[in-house]
Amino acid sequence: LFPSPSSGRLRVERQSEDSVTLSWSSGRHRLCVWRFPFRLEILCEDEVMVTFNSKGKLWFEKLQDPPSSIGADLCLHGFSHVYGLPEHADGLQLRDTRDGDPYRLYNLDVFAYDLYSRLGLYGSVPLLVAHKADRTLGVFWLNASETFVNRVEPQTDVHWLSESGVIDCMVLLGPGPQQLFTQYGQLTGYQALPPLFALGYHQCRWNYDDEADVKAVDAGFDRHDIPYDVIWLDIEHTDGKRYFTWDSALFPEPAGLQRHLEKKKRKLVVITDPHIKVDPDWSLCREARDGGHLVKNREGHIYKGSCWPGESYYLDFSSPDTRAWYSRCFGLDKYKGSTPSLFVWNDMNEPSVFDGPEQTMPKDAVHCGGWEHRELHNLYGFYQHMATAEGLITRSGGSERPFVLSRSFFAGSQRLGAVWTGDNVASWEYLSISIPMLLSLSVTGIAFCGADVGGFVQDPEPELLVRWYQAAALQPFFRGHSAKWTKRREPWLFGEKVTAAIRTVIQERYCLLPYWYTLFHLAHTSGLPPLRPLWVEFPGEQSTFTVDNQYMIGGALLARPVTDPHVQEVKVLLPGSGEVWYDVHSTKAHKGGQTLSLPVSLDTVPVFQRGGSVVCRSTGSGSCTAEQQQLPLSITVALNSLGAADGELYLDDGHSFSYRDRKAFCLRRFSMLSGRLNLIQIILYNELFALPSSNIKTSPSTCTFSLSPGAKDSSPAFEYTETCCRLTVNHLELPVAMDWEIQIQEG
């Protein structure tokens, strides 16, 4: 938990021989404790919302001390839609488990995982989110051992069973989705604010061959006018799979390579797995062994398992001393060939052990303090992620934000960096399942998430590759990645038509980065994820509760990626009977509360802006985020049925902790009402330029703007398009850090 949750005083409302009723705060909620049979009831007003031990399945296995297995059941009264419990390759809504396996939370290295399966994958978040029209609840079962969760309909009965540990169960009372996300963030931490480059496009492959190959790929993006920010190196860049080293034949000048990229404001990411090649002649191996930083077996000897280097030790990241030592390994003086523009990818950290049970570490391996591996298995990757992020922060003297991608994760991993969905397959089915997988991560706090574009395994056909880029450009973490036995997959290798389509969606992603960055500021400060199921924004609409092929990006944009081959039309649910939705490409307005049949071509990416919202974009993409940052902004104002709209823009330097330590940021609010568009001061930062445009339903006769009270008004040029009721106001050159107002006079 991070930080320690606050507490409040309970009051005794009434008690009898069999029960006691407690309340707190305003008294709206009450807790009733029954003696026999033991159960707890949580009530709102007089309605029972949750019953703990409703079926009498509270369980402590007493053969060991502490107990070696625990269990409990809860009834969530009136809730028939539940979500969460990642990571599983399944739909967004959790299914009734009476017809098969329970949901398993046990971090494993699963290559080309089965779809629509309840078996565990790379990470685990033991948070279940229940929703109905007037209430959202969460149940957080804080346990890092192997855990099974059964869910039984029609109302939701949930049974948790963990192999070891203690019962540490928290109920989050909402009452709405946004309040629940904030409550969960208060428990486990909010999403880290990523450096801006991390929200750009990442190009990865297992493996780029050598320095010349990396430079050629980098030049290819420039030659084809495709922006990108980061190129990645997999395990083959090292000296014999020894992490923190370089293959001297293939990468003789790694620092020079990084400087070559840094001249273009681009970054390099390298992989560091948690296993250490057994090599007594390697200084890092000796340090780990002699410093007591390695996991042991049940006999007290150093545990050895097999992974990429062959025979390997495994670092004991549960030890604070080991994490501190590992963090120091990222120092520029220690990690030879590294520079400040090098960032990190933690893979194989479930942990993966090729010759271990279920390809992971035996449960009786021993960690710091005598804890068996079974007690903390699902935390292993979390602790490596923590040590790596801290290492990059320390490398900069505490001034620069880190970027670390981890395959394994647990509750709280959001405050450390990003995760992805692992070894997926180049097929339409895996493209489709990536959307509910990312939504499940998002509603459980893991907001910075993505899936390998094009599929890690096998070769995608050109249409699939285009559709995957279109989908991934509208998701938080955006990386193309593929296995070494697949064909090369750089965006320009499939013909000009495919290259043009991919170029367009990547450029559009870069143009939308001011909006994405603002959403991550919101996630960082309130827990609201950038990627949201429709029901988060429309909690009272039953029709949204089961939708997992479209989603909201923040509160303003609705995306419906095309995930089937050869389609000429898709169905798009536009929620809200009183809402107005604008097609972002045609600007055509559509009424909410309907399912729209939308014609699509290979170039079509269905995205709609919600009436009542303001979305900030960059006027161009540049070649990377550093160039995009310097470009003017455009503001798209989509009016609701009342002719009003509002939105926010967050800006900072994009890389340091100055926003936190020196409050060096700019948060601005736009408001449109009664023909007046205002930029309202919140906090000043620096000057950028904005080129607002807006959707308005009647042709204006005049348009004027003023920078401050008493200043002389100016009349900018504007254009009005009657076919789509679009007003475009051009060349304003208004500083975003100053208050201003645009007044539109109807004709």
Salt bridges, closest charged atoms under 4 A:
ASP18 OD1 - ARG35 NH2 3.59
GLU41 OE2 - ARG39 NE 3.53
GLU45 OE2 - ARG28 NE 3.22
ASP46 OD1 - ARG30 NH2 3.14
GLU47 OE2 - LYS132 NZ 3.24
ASP90 OD2 - ARG95 NH2 2.80
ASP96 OD2 - ARG98 NH2 2.73
ASP99 OD1 - ARG118 NH2 3.07
ASP109 OD1 - ARG407 NH2 3.39
GLU146 OE2 - ARG104 NH2 2.71
GLU146 OE1 - LYS363 NZ 2.39
GLU153 OE2 - ARG151 NH1 3.63
GLU163 OE1 - LYS363 NZ 2.89
GLU163 OE2 - ARG374 NH1 2.62
ASP213 OD1 - ARG488 NH2 3.04
ASP218 OD2 - HIS260 NE2 3.82
ASP218 OD2 - LYS264 NZ 2.66
ASP218 OD1 - ARG266 NH1 2.81
ASP222 OD2 - LYS264 NZ 2.96
ASP222 OD1 - ARG266 NH2 2.70
GLU236 OE1 - LYS241 NZ 3.34
GLU236 OE2 - LYS484 NZ 3.69
ASP239 OD1 - ARG242 NH1 3.64
GLU262 OE1 - LYS267 NZ 3.31
ASP273 OD2 - HIS275 NE2 3.81
ASP279 OD2 - ARG242 NH2 2.88
GLU287 OE2 - LYS334 NZ 2.81
ASP290 OD1 - ARG289 NE 2.88
ASP316 OD1 - HIS367 ND1 2.74
ASP347 OD1 - ARG407 NE 3.18
GLU350 OE2 - ARG407 NE 2.75
GLU358 OE2 - ARG104 NH2 2.80
ASP364 OD2 - ARG298 NH1 3.11
GLU372 OE1 - ARG374 NE 2.76
GLU400 OE1 - HIS655 ND1 2.82
ASP423 OD2 - ARG407 NH1 3.65
ASP452 OD1 - ARG479 NH2 2.86
GLU463 OE1 - HIS566 ND1 3.15
GLU490 OE1 - ARG488 NE 3.24
GLU496 OE2 - ARG503 NH1 3.63
GLU537 OE2 - ARG532 NH1 2.67
GLU537 OE1 - ARG610 NH1 2.91
GLU569 OE2 - LYS571 NZ 3.91
GLU579 OE2 - ARG610 NH2 3.27
GLU648 OE2 - ARG669 NH2 2.47
ASP652 OD2 - ARG401 NH2 3.33
ASP653 OD1 - ARG401 NH2 3.59
ASP653 OD2 - HIS655 NE2 3.82
ASP661 OD1 - ARG660 NE 2.79
ASP739 OD1 - ARG668 NH2 3.11
GLU741 OE2 - ARG676 NH1 2.56
